Amino acid sequence: MITSNGHILDDSAARLGRLEPVPADERGDKDALWRRLRRDGYLYLSGHLDADVVRDFRRHYFETLAPTGLVAANGIAEGVDAGGAIDLALTRRLLFDDIVRGDE
């Protein structure tokens, strides 16, 4: 069973599956990207972002949210669930005031 924010997600093949990256020959074609986005609902642009930047932001994200009870103290690098109560008010404040508006 897969959940998100306390809701059980539909894990049927129609709702959950492997993401398909945009082929290299379509990446520069705006019309092809729009068609793919409308058809699939997402654009998977593998290799588009610098992996070190993504890893650094991931670390920042989980370190920032650790005081909420969401992330285990010894699981920040992997984003491991703490498995306990979560302070939702603090989560919202840190997410929207610090993470979303932050320089990272």
C-alpha positions as CSV (number, residue, x, y, z in Angstrom):
1,M,0.0,0.0,0.0
2,I,1.3,3.4,-1.0
3,T,0.2,6.5,1.0
4,S,0.7,10.2,0.8
5,N,-0.2,12.7,3.5
6,G,-2.4,10.0,5.1
7,H,-4.3,9.1,1.9
8,I,-4.1,5.7,0.2
9,L,-2.9,6.1,-3.4
10,D,-4.3,4.1,-6.3
11,D,-1.4,1.8,-7.3
12,S,-3.1,0.3,-10.3
13,A,-1.1,0.3,-13.6
14,A,-3.3,3.1,-14.9
15,R,-2.1,5.4,-12.0
16,L,1.4,4.2,-11.1
17,G,4.2,3.1,-13.4
18,R,7.7,3.7,-14.6
19,L,8.5,7.3,-15.7
20,E,9.8,7.5,-19.3
21,P,12.5,10.0,-19.9
22,V,12.1,12.5,-22.8
23,P,14.3,11.3,-25.7
24,A,17.3,13.5,-26.5
25,D,15.9,14.3,-30.0
26,E,12.7,15.8,-28.4
27,R,14.4,18.0,-25.7
28,G,14.9,21.0,-28.0
29,D,11.4,20.7,-29.6
30,K,9.0,22.9,-27.7
31,D,5.9,21.5,-29.5
32,A,7.0,17.9,-28.9
33,L,7.5,18.7,-25.2
34,W,4.1,20.2,-24.9
35,R,2.5,17.2,-26.6
36,R,4.3,14.8,-24.2
37,L,3.4,16.9,-21.2
38,R,-0.3,17.0,-22.2
39,R,-0.3,13.2,-22.9
40,D,1.7,12.0,-19.9
41,G,1.2,14.8,-17.3
42,Y,4.9,15.1,-16.7
43,L,8.3,15.7,-18.4
44,Y,11.1,13.5,-17.1
45,L,14.3,15.3,-18.2
46,S,17.0,12.9,-16.9
47,G,20.4,14.3,-16.5
48,H,19.0,17.9,-16.8
49,L,20.1,19.0,-13.4
50,D,23.5,18.7,-11.8
51,A,23.5,15.6,-9.6
52,D,25.6,17.3,-6.9
53,V,23.2,20.3,-6.7
54,V,20.3,17.9,-6.3
55,R,22.1,15.9,-3.6
56,D,23.0,19.1,-1.7
57,F,19.4,20.3,-1.9
58,R,18.1,16.9,-0.8
59,R,20.4,17.1,2.3
60,H,19.2,20.7,3.0
61,Y,15.6,19.7,2.7
62,F,15.7,16.7,5.1
63,E,18.0,18.6,7.6
64,T,15.5,21.5,7.6
65,L,12.5,19.2,8.2
66,A,14.2,16.9,10.7
67,P,12.9,18.9,13.8
68,T,9.3,18.2,12.7
69,G,9.6,14.5,13.5
70,L,9.3,13.6,9.8
71,V,12.9,12.4,9.3
72,A,14.9,10.1,11.6
73,A,18.0,11.8,13.1
74,N,20.2,9.1,11.7
75,G,18.4,9.0,8.4
76,I,18.8,12.5,7.1
77,A,21.1,11.6,4.2
78,E,18.5,9.0,2.9
79,G,15.3,10.8,4.1
80,V,14.3,7.9,6.3
81,D,10.9,8.3,8.0
82,A,11.2,8.8,11.8
83,G,8.1,6.7,12.3
84,G,6.6,8.9,15.0
85,A,4.3,11.9,15.4
86,I,4.8,14.8,13.0
87,D,4.4,18.4,14.0
88,L,2.4,19.5,10.9
89,A,2.3,23.2,11.8
90,L,6.1,23.2,12.1
91,T,6.4,21.2,8.9
92,R,4.3,23.8,7.0
93,R,6.2,26.7,8.4
94,L,9.6,25.2,7.6
95,L,8.5,24.1,4.2
96,F,6.9,27.3,3.0
97,D,8.9,29.9,4.9
98,D,12.4,28.3,4.8
99,I,12.6,25.8,2.0
100,V,10.4,27.3,-0.7
101,R,11.6,30.8,-0.1
102,G,15.2,29.9,0.7
103,D,18.2,30.4,-1.5
104,E,18.8,26.7,-1.8
